[in-house]
Amino acid sequence: MTEAEIYEFDLNGYIVYRNLIPAADLGQINGILDAKFTADTKDHFGFMEWDPIFLELMAHPRTLRIMRTIIGDWLRLDHAYGIKLEADSVVHDNLHGGLRTDQGEHQYQWAYGKMWNGLIVIMYALEDVNPGDGGFICVPGSHKASLNSYKPPVDSHLVVNPSLKAGDMLIFTEALVHGTRKWTSKQRRRSLLYKYSPGYSTWGPPENLQPLRDLARTDLQRDLLRPPYVGQRSPIIFPEVTQ
Ligand SMILES: O=C(O)CCC(=O)C(=O)O
């Protein structure tokens, strides 16, 4: 991350990177989802086992380079799921998360000249999100708020609904107060959320990752899918970023 990007993430608790997923990969991923979705597929759905491209996306070199700054050398995938919304989807407008929520796991601290984070979300947009569409919302800066007894209403001037283009990546810390608003666009929302943790901690049950580990094709994928532990854990060997 550049100094400007670190400044922005520190200030707001989230940051958007443009054009992370090329158009050809977007087409392939949307095609896989089209083929896999059934009438029973819920708005929040698991997708990681549907195609090897999803494990490749977990280990995307540019994303991992950014995660290295945000989480550090021992990061791991915690869990992943997708969100699909349409205008008739039932969404209960909500804001949740915040500093030291979920048993204190959602953390954000600067020490020794760098940031220390807990659970971090990478959200890839597979379709555009235009101003006022709804979907992901957050309260910029709330990852450093001093009051946790108060959350603003979802229509407060303090709440933003970031616009995205298909292929963009939005990163936020779960220490940020964030949530979802009703989807109002005639176009669908499709997002993939990959959540990463430091190597020493977990949010989801780590045994859920074993089936994915069995599917992993590279040492990097297997290393990212290790359960949480500290002793004798080797750091991730970060891939070269070529694009
Ligand atoms: O993207 C959204 O609509 C909300 C995501 C969320 O609440 C979460 O990741 O905890």
The ligand as an SDF file (V2000), in Angstrom:
LIG
                    3D

 10  9  0  0  0  0  0  0  0  0999 V2000
  -21.9940   -6.0450    2.2340 O   0  0  0  0  0  0  0  0  0  0  0  0
  -22.9290   -5.9530    2.9920 C   0  0  0  0  0  0  0  0  0  0  0  0
  -24.0820   -5.6640    2.6180 O   0  0  0  0  0  0  0  0  0  0  0  0
  -22.7150   -6.1450    4.4920 C   0  0  0  0  0  0  0  0  0  0  0  0
  -21.5500   -7.0040    4.8330 C   0  0  0  0  0  0  0  0  0  0  0  0
  -21.4450   -7.2510    6.2980 C   0  0  0  0  0  0  0  0  0  0  0  0
  -22.2730   -6.8620    7.0590 O   0  0  0  0  0  0  0  0  0  0  0  0
  -20.2940   -7.9540    6.8510 C   0  0  0  0  0  0  0  0  0  0  0  0
  -19.4130   -8.3530    6.0890 O   0  0  0  0  0  0  0  0  0  0  0  0
  -20.2240   -8.1190    8.0800 O   0  0  0  0  0  0  0  0  0  0  0  0
  1  2  2  0
  2  3  1  0
  2  4  1  0
  4  5  1  0
  5  6  1  0
  6  7  2  0
  6  8  1  0
  8  9  2  0
  8 10  1  0
M  END
$$$$
